[in-house]
Amino acid sequence: MSRVGKQPILIPSGVKVDILPQKIKVEGPKGQLESPLFEGIKVEMKDNQLLFSRQKDTPQLRSFHGLCRSLAANAVQGVSQGFEKKLEIVGVGYRAKLDKGRLELYLGYSKPVIYEIPPDIEIVLEKPTLISVRGIDKQRVGQEAYKIRSFRKPDPYKLKGIRYVGEKLHKKERRAGVGGV
């Protein structure tokens, strides 16, 4: 049996779960999310816990078992606590500014990079060089944090750019001279 799939999901107080044939609807204090249910996976609610089981033991269904449980657990955590990714900006003169639903990033280019903030994502500037991306959907938070990071990925030689907080970077030695004959 799947190690991930067999673990129950504890439902915190204030979170309402509806089990439908093709999906699970989760509502909580922060919002509402849906999690897909694949064919052959059964869900039941027992003692304020969600339990997942599968009908057959095929390799495809075993992987779907763990996937369904993980997606549902992320939905429950998202509507109750939410998710957050932090990015730090490293470099002389590199900074960010929040302005009317837009994030302006000054990253050494001739003009600032303008990023329109989606309505389901919240961005907070803790410092001009520390960006916090928050939301209820784990996949969306990670995707938007990656988009912001992609405006200036960390340079392997000088380690300047936008990186995740806690990301380990390996500094490369300077490039050897490219010589001809």
OpenMM code with the backbone's topology and positions (N, CA, C; nanometers):
from openmm import Vec3, app, unit

residues = "MET SER ARG VAL GLY LYS GLN PRO ILE LEU ILE PRO SER GLY VAL LYS VAL ASP ILE LEU PRO GLN LYS ILE LYS VAL GLU GLY PRO LYS GLY GLN LEU GLU SER PRO LEU PHE GLU GLY ILE LYS VAL GLU MET LYS ASP ASN GLN LEU LEU PHE SER ARG GLN LYS ASP THR PRO GLN LEU ARG SER PHE HIS GLY LEU CYS ARG SER LEU ALA ALA ASN ALA VAL GLN GLY VAL SER GLN GLY PHE GLU LYS LYS LEU GLU ILE VAL GLY VAL GLY TYR ARG ALA LYS LEU ASP LYS GLY ARG LEU GLU LEU TYR LEU GLY TYR SER LYS PRO VAL ILE TYR GLU ILE PRO PRO ASP ILE GLU ILE VAL LEU GLU LYS PRO THR LEU ILE SER VAL ARG GLY ILE ASP LYS GLN ARG VAL GLY GLN GLU ALA TYR LYS ILE ARG SER PHE ARG LYS PRO ASP PRO TYR LYS LEU LYS GLY ILE ARG TYR VAL GLY GLU LYS LEU HIS LYS LYS GLU ARG ARG ALA GLY VAL GLY GLY VAL".split()
positions = [
    Vec3(0.0841, -0.1184, 0.0000),
    Vec3(0.0000, 0.0000, 0.0000),
    Vec3(0.0884, 0.1244, 0.0000),
    Vec3(0.0389, 0.2305, -0.0580),
    Vec3(0.1129, 0.3550, -0.0677),
    Vec3(0.1388, 0.4124, 0.0718),
    Vec3(0.2640, 0.4483, 0.0981),
    Vec3(0.2958, 0.5047, 0.2299),
    Vec3(0.2314, 0.6416, 0.2478),
    Vec3(0.2283, 0.7190, 0.1412),
    Vec3(0.1672, 0.8515, 0.1487),
    Vec3(0.0152, 0.8387, 0.1495),
    Vec3(-0.0377, 0.7534, 0.0618),
    Vec3(-0.1822, 0.7420, 0.0451),
    Vec3(-0.2553, 0.6888, 0.1654),
    Vec3(-0.1903, 0.6066, 0.2465),
    Vec3(-0.2605, 0.5470, 0.3593),
    Vec3(-0.2651, 0.6372, 0.4830),
    Vec3(-0.1913, 0.7454, 0.4826),
    Vec3(-0.1936, 0.8373, 0.5971),
    Vec3(-0.3227, 0.9184, 0.5963),
    Vec3(-0.3910, 0.9294, 0.7094),
    Vec3(-0.5145, 1.0090, 0.7131),
    Vec3(-0.4825, 1.1585, 0.7130),
    Vec3(-0.5794, 1.2372, 0.6666),
    Vec3(-0.5676, 1.3831, 0.6679),
    Vec3(-0.6576, 1.4348, 0.7793),
    Vec3(-0.6006, 1.5015, 0.8777),
    Vec3(-0.6791, 1.5604, 0.9861),
    Vec3(-0.7434, 1.6891, 0.9366),
    Vec3(-0.8734, 1.7019, 0.9595),
    Vec3(-0.9472, 1.8211, 0.9178),
    Vec3(-0.9540, 1.9174, 1.0364),
    Vec3(-0.8923, 2.0349, 1.0293),
    Vec3(-0.8984, 2.1307, 1.1397),
    Vec3(-1.0381, 2.1904, 1.1540),
    Vec3(-1.0648, 2.2467, 1.2698),
    Vec3(-1.1964, 2.3079, 1.2918),
    Vec3(-1.2097, 2.4304, 1.2019),
    Vec3(-1.3287, 2.4535, 1.1516),
    Vec3(-1.3535, 2.5649, 1.0612),
    Vec3(-1.3357, 2.5299, 0.9152),
    Vec3(-1.2965, 2.4070, 0.8861),
    Vec3(-1.2779, 2.3622, 0.7476),
    Vec3(-1.3883, 2.2632, 0.7143),
    Vec3(-1.4555, 2.2881, 0.6019),
    Vec3(-1.5661, 2.2033, 0.5573),
    Vec3(-1.5229, 2.1282, 0.4319),
    Vec3(-1.5461, 1.9958, 0.4294),
    Vec3(-1.5048, 1.9116, 0.3171),
    Vec3(-1.6278, 1.8463, 0.2560),
    Vec3(-1.6438, 1.8595, 0.1228),
    Vec3(-1.7502, 1.7924, 0.0480),
    Vec3(-1.6849, 1.6933, -0.0471),
    Vec3(-1.7261, 1.5659, -0.0382),
    Vec3(-1.6720, 1.4627, -0.1259),
    Vec3(-1.7697, 1.4418, -0.2403),
    Vec3(-1.7263, 1.4742, -0.3614),
    Vec3(-1.8063, 1.4585, -0.4823),
    Vec3(-1.7463, 1.3439, -0.5650),
    Vec3(-1.8171, 1.2938, -0.6680),
    Vec3(-1.7647, 1.1801, -0.7450),
    Vec3(-1.6290, 1.2054, -0.8120),
    Vec3(-1.6059, 1.3231, -0.8665),
    Vec3(-1.4821, 1.3497, -0.9395),
    Vec3(-1.3835, 1.4407, -0.8666),
    Vec3(-1.4245, 1.4995, -0.7529),
    Vec3(-1.3365, 1.5945, -0.6841),
    Vec3(-1.3756, 1.6070, -0.5373),
    Vec3(-1.2888, 1.6718, -0.4639),
    Vec3(-1.3129, 1.7037, -0.3232),
    Vec3(-1.3129, 1.8552, -0.3129),
    Vec3(-1.4190, 1.9126, -0.2563),
    Vec3(-1.4267, 2.0579, -0.2345),
    Vec3(-1.3916, 2.0868, -0.0901),
    Vec3(-1.3023, 2.1811, -0.0690),
    Vec3(-1.2566, 2.2175, 0.0646),
    Vec3(-1.2797, 2.3666, 0.0835),
    Vec3(-1.3530, 2.4015, 0.1894),
    Vec3(-1.3772, 2.5428, 0.2228),
    Vec3(-1.3238, 2.5707, 0.3614),
    Vec3(-1.2609, 2.6860, 0.3768),
    Vec3(-1.2060, 2.7235, 0.5062),
    Vec3(-1.2053, 2.8735, 0.5230),
    Vec3(-1.1426, 2.9212, 0.6292),
    Vec3(-1.1417, 3.0657, 0.6558),
    Vec3(-1.0681, 3.1482, 0.5499),
    Vec3(-0.9726, 3.0890, 0.4783),
    Vec3(-0.8965, 3.1647, 0.3783),
    Vec3(-0.9537, 3.1558, 0.2378),
    Vec3(-1.0457, 3.0610, 0.2135),
    Vec3(-1.1023, 3.0493, 0.0800),
    Vec3(-1.1518, 2.9095, 0.0498),
    Vec3(-1.1645, 2.8808, -0.0793),
    Vec3(-1.2180, 2.7533, -0.1248),
    Vec3(-1.1272, 2.6960, -0.2333),
    Vec3(-1.1019, 2.5643, -0.2260),
    Vec3(-1.0204, 2.4946, -0.3246),
    Vec3(-1.0852, 2.3624, -0.3623),
    Vec3(-1.0475, 2.3094, -0.4784),
    Vec3(-1.0947, 2.1787, -0.5215),
    Vec3(-0.9739, 2.0904, -0.5481),
    Vec3(-0.9893, 1.9630, -0.5150),
    Vec3(-0.8842, 1.8655, -0.5374),
    Vec3(-0.9421, 1.7527, -0.6225),
    Vec3(-0.8721, 1.7092, -0.7284),
    Vec3(-0.9289, 1.6058, -0.8157),
    Vec3(-0.9255, 1.4673, -0.7504),
    Vec3(-1.0204, 1.3842, -0.7918),
    Vec3(-1.0240, 1.2430, -0.7510),
    Vec3(-1.0150, 1.1591, -0.8770),
    Vec3(-0.9230, 1.0675, -0.8817),
    Vec3(-0.9065, 0.9826, -0.9983),
    Vec3(-0.9945, 0.8590, -0.9870),
    Vec3(-1.0250, 0.8003, -1.1012),
    Vec3(-1.1096, 0.6822, -1.1044),
    Vec3(-1.0370, 0.5663, -1.0356),
    Vec3(-1.1058, 0.4979, -0.9449),
    Vec3(-1.0463, 0.3870, -0.8710),
    Vec3(-0.9992, 0.4257, -0.7323),
    Vec3(-1.0062, 0.5538, -0.6970),
    Vec3(-0.9666, 0.6012, -0.5640),
    Vec3(-1.0933, 0.6368, -0.4875),
    Vec3(-1.1065, 0.5824, -0.3670),
    Vec3(-1.2234, 0.6108, -0.2832),
    Vec3(-1.1808, 0.6940, -0.1623),
    Vec3(-1.2699, 0.7846, -0.1225),
    Vec3(-1.2439, 0.8700, -0.0069),
    Vec3(-1.3606, 0.8562, 0.0887),
    Vec3(-1.3289, 0.8481, 0.2179),
    Vec3(-1.4351, 0.8473, 0.3180),
    Vec3(-1.3948, 0.9361, 0.4346),
    Vec3(-1.4971, 0.9910, 0.5004),
    Vec3(-1.4763, 1.0802, 0.6140),
    Vec3(-1.5076, 1.0019, 0.7411),
    Vec3(-1.4091, 0.9924, 0.8320),
    Vec3(-1.4278, 0.9205, 0.9578),
    Vec3(-1.3625, 0.9983, 1.0698),
    Vec3(-1.4377, 1.0307, 1.1728),
    Vec3(-1.3839, 1.0978, 1.2923),
    Vec3(-1.3002, 1.2208, 1.2582),
    Vec3(-1.3542, 1.3085, 1.1729),
    Vec3(-1.2858, 1.4317, 1.1340),
    Vec3(-1.1532, 1.4053, 1.0618),
    Vec3(-1.1467, 1.2926, 0.9893),
    Vec3(-1.0290, 1.2578, 0.9111),
    Vec3(-1.0734, 1.2120, 0.7726),
    Vec3(-0.9905, 1.2418, 0.6733),
    Vec3(-1.0139, 1.1900, 0.5380),
    Vec3(-0.9255, 1.0682, 0.5181),
    Vec3(-0.9850, 0.9564, 0.4746),
    Vec3(-0.9111, 0.8329, 0.4503),
    Vec3(-0.9219, 0.7974, 0.3025),
    Vec3(-0.8102, 0.7682, 0.2409),
    Vec3(-0.8054, 0.7338, 0.0988),
    Vec3(-0.7758, 0.5856, 0.0831),
    Vec3(-0.8437, 0.5217, -0.0135),
    Vec3(-0.8168, 0.3813, -0.0446),
    Vec3(-0.8306, 0.3624, -0.1954),
    Vec3(-0.7742, 0.2525, -0.2457),
    Vec3(-0.7838, 0.2244, -0.3887),
    Vec3(-0.8489, 0.0886, -0.4099),
    Vec3(-0.9086, 0.0717, -0.5284),
    Vec3(-0.9825, -0.0502, -0.5566),
    Vec3(-0.8905, -0.1634, -0.6011),
    Vec3(-0.7905, -0.1348, -0.6842),
    Vec3(-0.6983, -0.2359, -0.7355),
    Vec3(-0.5565, -0.2000, -0.6944),
    Vec3(-0.4632, -0.2882, -0.7251),
    Vec3(-0.3242, -0.2649, -0.6882),
    Vec3(-0.2353, -0.2524, -0.8114),
    Vec3(-0.2815, -0.1796, -0.9118),
    Vec3(-0.2003, -0.1588, -1.0318),
    Vec3(-0.0996, -0.0458, -1.0046),
    Vec3(0.0123, -0.0456, -1.0749),
    Vec3(0.1117, 0.0606, -1.0524),
    Vec3(0.0549, 0.2008, -1.0763),
    Vec3(-0.0306, 0.2148, -1.1789),
    Vec3(-0.0907, 0.3457, -1.2087),
    Vec3(-0.1778, 0.3925, -1.0926),
    Vec3(-0.2595, 0.3020, -1.0397),
    Vec3(-0.3505, 0.3374, -0.9307),
    Vec3(-0.2749, 0.3622, -0.8005),
    Vec3(-0.1628, 0.2937, -0.7809),
    Vec3(-0.0819, 0.3172, -0.6610),
    Vec3(-0.0272, 0.4593, -0.6614),
    Vec3(0.0190, 0.5057, -0.7780),
    Vec3(0.0722, 0.6420, -0.7850),
    Vec3(-0.0396, 0.7450, -0.7693),
    Vec3(-0.1566, 0.7182, -0.8274),
    Vec3(-0.2704, 0.8097, -0.8116),
    Vec3(-0.3172, 0.8158, -0.6663),
    Vec3(-0.3025, 0.7054, -0.5944),
    Vec3(-0.3442, 0.7005, -0.4534),
    Vec3(-0.2683, 0.8051, -0.3718),
    Vec3(-0.1365, 0.8050, -0.3827),
    Vec3(-0.0555, 0.9024, -0.3102),
    Vec3(-0.0758, 1.0442, -0.3606),
    Vec3(-0.0951, 1.0573, -0.4924),
    Vec3(-0.1149, 1.1898, -0.5505),
    Vec3(-0.2447, 1.2530, -0.5003),
    Vec3(-0.3535, 1.1767, -0.5015),
    Vec3(-0.4827, 1.2305, -0.4548),
    Vec3(-0.4749, 1.2743, -0.3097),
    Vec3(-0.4088, 1.1930, -0.2284),
    Vec3(-0.3967, 1.2256, -0.0865),
    Vec3(-0.3135, 1.3519, -0.0673),
    Vec3(-0.2034, 1.3659, -0.1417),
    Vec3(-0.1180, 1.4837, -0.1286),
    Vec3(-0.1894, 1.6108, -0.1741),
    Vec3(-0.2613, 1.6030, -0.2861),
    Vec3(-0.3336, 1.7207, -0.3350),
    Vec3(-0.4433, 1.7626, -0.2372),
    Vec3(-0.5128, 1.6654, -0.1788),
    Vec3(-0.6172, 1.6974, -0.0814),
    Vec3(-0.5562, 1.7566, 0.0459),
    Vec3(-0.4436, 1.7021, 0.0901),
    Vec3(-0.3769, 1.7556, 0.2096),
    Vec3(-0.3309, 1.8991, 0.1864),
    Vec3(-0.2796, 1.9279, 0.0661),
    Vec3(-0.2378, 2.0652, 0.0336),
    Vec3(-0.3574, 2.1599, 0.0310),
    Vec3(-0.4723, 2.1113, -0.0185),
    Vec3(-0.5927, 2.1950, -0.0216),
    Vec3(-0.6398, 2.2261, 0.1195),
    Vec3(-0.6390, 2.1261, 0.2072),
    Vec3(-0.6824, 2.1463, 0.3463),
    Vec3(-0.5894, 2.2441, 0.4163),
    Vec3(-0.4585, 2.2279, 0.3977),
    Vec3(-0.3640, 2.3200, 0.4612),
    Vec3(-0.3764, 2.4604, 0.4019),
    Vec3(-0.4003, 2.4689, 0.2721),
    Vec3(-0.4102, 2.5995, 0.2074),
    Vec3(-0.5270, 2.6820, 0.2570),
    Vec3(-0.6458, 2.6202, 0.2722),
    Vec3(-0.7626, 2.6972, 0.3150),
    Vec3(-0.7602, 2.7254, 0.4649),
    Vec3(-0.6790, 2.6519, 0.5412),
    Vec3(-0.6737, 2.6784, 0.6849),
    Vec3(-0.5550, 2.7672, 0.7230),
    Vec3(-0.4353, 2.7404, 0.6667),
    Vec3(-0.3166, 2.8171, 0.7044),
    Vec3(-0.2598, 2.8995, 0.5896),
    Vec3(-0.2662, 2.8467, 0.4689),
    Vec3(-0.2076, 2.9140, 0.3533),
    Vec3(-0.0628, 2.8719, 0.3332),
    Vec3(-0.0046, 2.9144, 0.2212),
    Vec3(0.1329, 2.8823, 0.1876),
    Vec3(0.2106, 3.0104, 0.1631),
    Vec3(0.3425, 3.0025, 0.1808),
    Vec3(0.4273, 3.1199, 0.1645),
    Vec3(0.5642, 3.0778, 0.1104),
    Vec3(0.6148, 3.1533, 0.0167),
    Vec3(0.7521, 3.1373, -0.0336),
    Vec3(0.8196, 3.2723, -0.0206),
    Vec3(0.9428, 3.2718, 0.0263),
    Vec3(1.0167, 3.3964, 0.0423),
    Vec3(1.1312, 3.4009, -0.0575),
    Vec3(1.1495, 3.5184, -0.1151),
    Vec3(1.2571, 3.5432, -0.2109),
    Vec3(1.3436, 3.6573, -0.1593),
    Vec3(1.4737, 3.6451, -0.1781),
    Vec3(1.5616, 3.7551, -0.1402),
    Vec3(1.6348, 3.8051, -0.2640),
    Vec3(1.6533, 3.9357, -0.2682),
    Vec3(1.7209, 4.0000, -0.3800),
    Vec3(1.8609, 4.0369, -0.3332),
    Vec3(1.9621, 3.9903, -0.4076),
    Vec3(2.1010, 4.0143, -0.3705),
    Vec3(2.1693, 4.0878, -0.4857),
    Vec3(2.2299, 4.2006, -0.4553),
    Vec3(2.3033, 4.2765, -0.5567),
    Vec3(2.3015, 4.4242, -0.5227),
    Vec3(2.4044, 4.4938, -0.5610),
    Vec3(2.4139, 4.6369, -0.5318),
    Vec3(2.3090, 4.7107, -0.6143),
    Vec3(2.2206, 4.7837, -0.5468),
    Vec3(2.1171, 4.8608, -0.6143),
    Vec3(1.9945, 4.7793, -0.6521),
    Vec3(1.9949, 4.6497, -0.6279),
    Vec3(1.8784, 4.5666, -0.6593),
    Vec3(1.7773, 4.5823, -0.5463),
    Vec3(1.6517, 4.6082, -0.5826),
    Vec3(1.5466, 4.6249, -0.4813),
    Vec3(1.4103, 4.6064, -0.5462),
    Vec3(1.3072, 4.6035, -0.4625),
    Vec3(1.1703, 4.5884, -0.5115),
    Vec3(1.0841, 4.6974, -0.4482),
    Vec3(0.9737, 4.7297, -0.5186),
    Vec3(0.8801, 4.8309, -0.4686),
    Vec3(0.7402, 4.7837, -0.5043),
    Vec3(0.6468, 4.7952, -0.4102),
    Vec3(0.5079, 4.7552, -0.4314),
    Vec3(0.4258, 4.8792, -0.4609),
    Vec3(0.3472, 4.8753, -0.5717),
    Vec3(0.2728, 4.9936, -0.6106),
    Vec3(0.1424, 4.9543, -0.6791),
    Vec3(0.0280, 4.9683, -0.6106),
    Vec3(-0.1065, 4.9491, -0.6673),
    Vec3(-0.1222, 4.8180, -0.7443),
    Vec3(-0.0994, 4.7067, -0.6800),
    Vec3(-0.1181, 4.5781, -0.7453),
    Vec3(-0.0084, 4.5415, -0.8436),
    Vec3(0.1019, 4.6141, -0.8371),
    Vec3(0.2164, 4.5853, -0.9243),
    Vec3(0.3420, 4.5774, -0.8392),
    Vec3(0.4312, 4.4909, -0.8800),
    Vec3(0.5605, 4.4790, -0.8143),
    Vec3(0.6652, 4.5320, -0.9124),
    Vec3(0.7363, 4.6344, -0.8701),
    Vec3(0.8415, 4.6916, -0.9532),
    Vec3(0.9753, 4.6397, -0.9023),
    Vec3(1.0498, 4.5751, -0.9902),
    Vec3(1.1786, 4.5172, -0.9536),
    Vec3(1.2898, 4.5926, -1.0244),
    Vec3(1.3812, 4.6472, -0.9457),
    Vec3(1.4981, 4.7163, -0.9990),
    Vec3(1.6142, 4.6184, -0.9902),
    Vec3(1.6526, 4.5607, -1.1050),
    Vec3(1.7472, 4.4492, -1.1063),
    Vec3(1.8693, 4.4743, -1.1943),
    Vec3(1.9048, 4.5996, -1.2125),
    Vec3(2.0239, 4.6296, -1.2906),
    Vec3(1.9972, 4.6466, -1.4388),
    Vec3(1.8737, 4.6349, -1.4814),
    Vec3(1.8393, 4.6588, -1.6209),
    Vec3(1.8179, 4.8092, -1.6395),
    Vec3(1.8045, 4.8555, -1.7633),
    Vec3(1.7877, 4.9978, -1.7884),
    Vec3(1.6532, 5.0492, -1.7376),
    Vec3(1.5519, 4.9622, -1.7346),
    Vec3(1.4201, 4.9991, -1.6830),
    Vec3(1.3775, 4.8965, -1.5794),
    Vec3(1.2909, 4.9355, -1.4851),
    Vec3(1.2448, 4.8369, -1.3863),
    Vec3(1.1547, 4.7314, -1.4509),
    Vec3(1.1585, 4.6108, -1.3953),
    Vec3(1.0716, 4.5028, -1.4410),
    Vec3(0.9394, 4.5175, -1.3672),
    Vec3(0.8287, 4.5257, -1.4409),
    Vec3(0.6959, 4.5419, -1.3820),
    Vec3(0.6271, 4.4054, -1.3819),
    Vec3(0.5814, 4.3629, -1.2644),
    Vec3(0.5124, 4.2349, -1.2506),
    Vec3(0.3723, 4.2619, -1.1975),
    Vec3(0.2711, 4.2261, -1.2765),
    Vec3(0.1315, 4.2419, -1.2337),
    Vec3(0.0968, 4.1282, -1.1375),
    Vec3(0.0499, 4.1623, -1.0185),
    Vec3(0.0185, 4.0619, -0.9171),
    Vec3(-0.1182, 4.0010, -0.9464),
    Vec3(-0.1271, 3.8664, -0.9585),
    Vec3(-0.2566, 3.8017, -0.9821),
    Vec3(-0.3496, 3.8205, -0.8619),
    Vec3(-0.4831, 3.8150, -0.8837),
    Vec3(-0.5765, 3.8414, -0.7735),
    Vec3(-0.5740, 3.7360, -0.6622),
    Vec3(-0.5337, 3.6118, -0.6924),
    Vec3(-0.5342, 3.5081, -0.5893),
    Vec3(-0.4016, 3.4981, -0.5143),
    Vec3(-0.3065, 3.5862, -0.5436),
    Vec3(-0.1751, 3.5858, -0.4801),
    Vec3(-0.1555, 3.7166, -0.4051),
    Vec3(-0.0953, 3.7067, -0.2868),
    Vec3(-0.0645, 3.8253, -0.2075),
    Vec3(0.0874, 3.8369, -0.1979),
    Vec3(0.1381, 3.9561, -0.2259),
    Vec3(0.2823, 3.9796, -0.2173),
    Vec3(0.3074, 4.0868, -0.1126),
    Vec3(0.3993, 4.0552, -0.0204),
    Vec3(0.4331, 4.1466, 0.0881),
    Vec3(0.5828, 4.1719, 0.0823),
    Vec3(0.6209, 4.2990, 0.0922),
    Vec3(0.7625, 4.3348, 0.0996),
    Vec3(0.7984, 4.3552, 0.2463),
    Vec3(0.8770, 4.2633, 0.3012),
    Vec3(0.9201, 4.2771, 0.4397),
    Vec3(1.0360, 4.3770, 0.4495),
    Vec3(1.1202, 4.3769, 0.3474),
    Vec3(1.2281, 4.4741, 0.3296),
    Vec3(1.2318, 4.5025, 0.1801),
    Vec3(1.3018, 4.6045, 0.1362),
    Vec3(1.3113, 4.6259, -0.0090),
    Vec3(1.3805, 4.5106, -0.0818),
    Vec3(1.4497, 4.4236, -0.0075),
    Vec3(1.5189, 4.3115, -0.0706),
    Vec3(1.4631, 4.1762, -0.0277),
    Vec3(1.3475, 4.1739, 0.0383),
    Vec3(1.2871, 4.0480, 0.0830),
    Vec3(1.1403, 4.0456, 0.0427),
    Vec3(1.1059, 3.9545, -0.0496),
    Vec3(0.9702, 3.9440, -0.1028),
    Vec3(0.9049, 3.8185, -0.0469),
    Vec3(0.7818, 3.8314, -0.0014),
    Vec3(0.7058, 3.7177, 0.0491),
    Vec3(0.5843, 3.6969, -0.0411),
    Vec3(0.5741, 3.5777, -0.1018),
    Vec3(0.4629, 3.5425, -0.1909),
    Vec3(0.3709, 3.4499, -0.1126),
    Vec3(0.2432, 3.4885, -0.0980),
    Vec3(0.1485, 3.4110, -0.0175),
    Vec3(0.0227, 3.3799, -0.0961),
    Vec3(-0.0428, 3.2695, -0.0584),
    Vec3(-0.1674, 3.2297, -0.1220),
    Vec3(-0.2202, 3.1003, -0.0625),
    Vec3(-0.3364, 3.0549, -0.1121),
    Vec3(-0.3945, 2.9323, -0.0576),
    Vec3(-0.3613, 2.8105, -0.1427),
    Vec3(-0.3222, 2.8294, -0.2678),
    Vec3(-0.2909, 2.7180, -0.3576),
    Vec3(-0.1390, 2.7014, -0.3657),
    Vec3(-0.0899, 2.5873, -0.3202),
    Vec3(0.0547, 2.5634, -0.3144),
    Vec3(0.1199, 2.5713, -0.4517),
    Vec3(0.0541, 2.5169, -0.5527),
    Vec3(0.1108, 2.5193, -0.6870),
    Vec3(0.1199, 2.6613, -0.7410),
    Vec3(0.0167, 2.7424, -0.7198),
    Vec3(0.0172, 2.8810, -0.7687),
    Vec3(0.1239, 2.9642, -0.6978),
    Vec3(0.1386, 2.9462, -0.5671),
    Vec3(0.2392, 3.0225, -0.4927),
    Vec3(0.3785, 2.9885, -0.5452),
    Vec3(0.4060, 2.8604, -0.5647),
    Vec3(0.5359, 2.8194, -0.6170),
    Vec3(0.5600, 2.8698, -0.7583),
    Vec3(0.4559, 2.8666, -0.8420),
    Vec3(0.4694, 2.9121, -0.9806),
    Vec3(0.4965, 3.0619, -0.9876),
    Vec3(0.4237, 3.1404, -0.9098),
    Vec3(0.4433, 3.2857, -0.9125),
    Vec3(0.5789, 3.3239, -0.8532),
    Vec3(0.6231, 3.2525, -0.7488),
    Vec3(0.7554, 3.2792, -0.6923),
    Vec3(0.8635, 3.2481, -0.7962),
    Vec3(0.8435, 3.1410, -0.8736),
    Vec3(0.9400, 3.1067, -0.9782),
    Vec3(0.9420, 3.2128, -1.0877),
    Vec3(0.8239, 3.2659, -1.1235),
    Vec3(0.8198, 3.3716, -1.2262),
    Vec3(0.8989, 3.4935, -1.1816),
    Vec3(0.8817, 3.5335, -1.0546),
    Vec3(0.9548, 3.6497, -1.0028),
    Vec3(1.1048, 3.6201, -1.0017),
    Vec3(1.1422, 3.4984, -0.9619),
    Vec3(1.2827, 3.4597, -0.9581),
    Vec3(1.3442, 3.4592, -1.0980),
    Vec3(1.2648, 3.4265, -1.1992),
    Vec3(1.3182, 3.4148, -1.3344),
    Vec3(1.3529, 3.5501, -1.3974),
    Vec3(1.3102, 3.6618, -1.3373),
    Vec3(1.3462, 3.7922, -1.3922),
    Vec3(1.4967, 3.8181, -1.3809),
    Vec3(1.5607, 3.7620, -1.2774),
    Vec3(1.7066, 3.7719, -1.2635),
    Vec3(1.7526, 3.6538, -1.1778),
    Vec3(1.7785, 3.5416, -1.2448),
    Vec3(1.8240, 3.4222, -1.1726),
    Vec3(1.9609, 3.4484, -1.1123),
    Vec3(1.9964, 3.3773, -1.0047),
    Vec3(2.1271, 3.4001, -0.9417),
    Vec3(2.2419, 3.3690, -1.0373),
    Vec3(2.3342, 3.4620, -1.0453),
    Vec3(2.4515, 3.4470, -1.1295),
    Vec3(2.5502, 3.3540, -1.0586),
    Vec3(2.6002, 3.2489, -1.1249),
    Vec3(2.6890, 3.1551, -1.0557),
    Vec3(2.8279, 3.2125, -1.0242),
    Vec3(2.8662, 3.3246, -1.0849),
    Vec3(2.9984, 3.3813, -1.0617),
    Vec3(2.9979, 3.4866, -0.9517),
    Vec3(2.8968, 3.5736, -0.9496),
    Vec3(2.8916, 3.6790, -0.8487),
    Vec3(2.7817, 3.6563, -0.7452),
    Vec3(2.6943, 3.5572, -0.7687),
    Vec3(2.5829, 3.5208, -0.6798),
    Vec3(2.4823, 3.6346, -0.6635),
    Vec3(2.4731, 3.7219, -0.7645),
    Vec3(2.3741, 3.8295, -0.7621),
    Vec3(2.2460, 3.7790, -0.8272),
    Vec3(2.1323, 3.8356, -0.7878),
    Vec3(2.0055, 3.8008, -0.8489),
    Vec3(1.8987, 3.7739, -0.7438),
    Vec3(1.7903, 3.7083, -0.7869),
    Vec3(1.6797, 3.6750, -0.6965),
    Vec3(1.6888, 3.5264, -0.6652),
    Vec3(1.6856, 3.4944, -0.5360),
    Vec3(1.6917, 3.3538, -0.4950),
    Vec3(1.5910, 3.3278, -0.3839),
    Vec3(1.5578, 3.2001, -0.3673),
    Vec3(1.4709, 3.1606, -0.2574),
    Vec3(1.5493, 3.1755, -0.1270),
    Vec3(1.4803, 3.2098, -0.0180),
    Vec3(1.5465, 3.2182, 0.1118),
    Vec3(1.5886, 3.0771, 0.1512),
    Vec3(1.7137, 3.0609, 0.1851),
    Vec3(1.7661, 2.9298, 0.2230),
    Vec3(1.8229, 2.8502, 0.1067),
    Vec3(1.8151, 2.9020, -0.0161),
    Vec3(1.8684, 2.8317, -0.1324),
    Vec3(2.0207, 2.8325, -0.1276),
    Vec3(2.0800, 2.7166, -0.1430),
    Vec3(2.2261, 2.7051, -0.1413),
    Vec3(2.2793, 2.7212, -0.2830),
    Vec3(2.3722, 2.8123, -0.2996),
    Vec3(2.4339, 2.8352, -0.4296),
    Vec3(2.5816, 2.8014, -0.4210),
    Vec3(2.6353, 2.7483, -0.5287),
    Vec3(2.7770, 2.7158, -0.5354),
    Vec3(2.8442, 2.8170, -0.6265),
    Vec3(2.9368, 2.8919, -0.5690),
    Vec3(3.0056, 2.9943, -0.6469),
    Vec3(3.1102, 2.9292, -0.7357),
    Vec3(3.1073, 2.9646, -0.8642),
    Vec3(3.2047, 2.9122, -0.9587),
    Vec3(3.3288, 3.0005, -0.9567),
    Vec3(3.4394, 2.9397, -0.9888),
    Vec3(3.5632, 3.0173, -1.0037),
    Vec3(3.5520, 3.0996, -1.1317),
    Vec3(3.6332, 3.2017, -1.1402),
    Vec3(3.6260, 3.2838, -1.2604),
    Vec3(3.6642, 3.2014, -1.3830),
    Vec3(3.6111, 3.2445, -1.4936),
    Vec3(3.6342, 3.1676, -1.6150),
    Vec3(3.7790, 3.1838, -1.6592),
    Vec3(3.8351, 3.0756, -1.7040),
    Vec3(3.9739, 3.0811, -1.7523),
    Vec3(3.9739, 3.1587, -1.8839),
    Vec3(4.0850, 3.2195, -1.9126),
    Vec3(4.0957, 3.2992, -2.0346),
    Vec3(4.0684, 3.2139, -2.1583),
    Vec3(3.9874, 3.2686, -2.2446),
    Vec3(3.9559, 3.1977, -2.3683),
    Vec3(4.0606, 3.2432, -2.4688),
    Vec3(4.1580, 3.1590, -2.4903),
    Vec3(4.2677, 3.1979, -2.5771),
    Vec3(4.2660, 3.1254, -2.7106),
    Vec3(4.3275, 3.1841, -2.8035),
    Vec3(4.3373, 3.1232, -2.9354),
    Vec3(4.4562, 3.0292, -2.9415),
    Vec3(4.5264, 3.0372, -3.0469),
    Vec3(4.6394, 2.9473, -3.0723),
    Vec3(4.7542, 2.9767, -2.9866),
] * unit.nanometer
topology = app.Topology()
chain = topology.addChain("A")
for resn in residues:
    res = topology.addResidue(resn, chain)
    for name in ("N", "CA", "C"):
        topology.addAtom(name, app.Element.getBySymbol(name[0]), res)
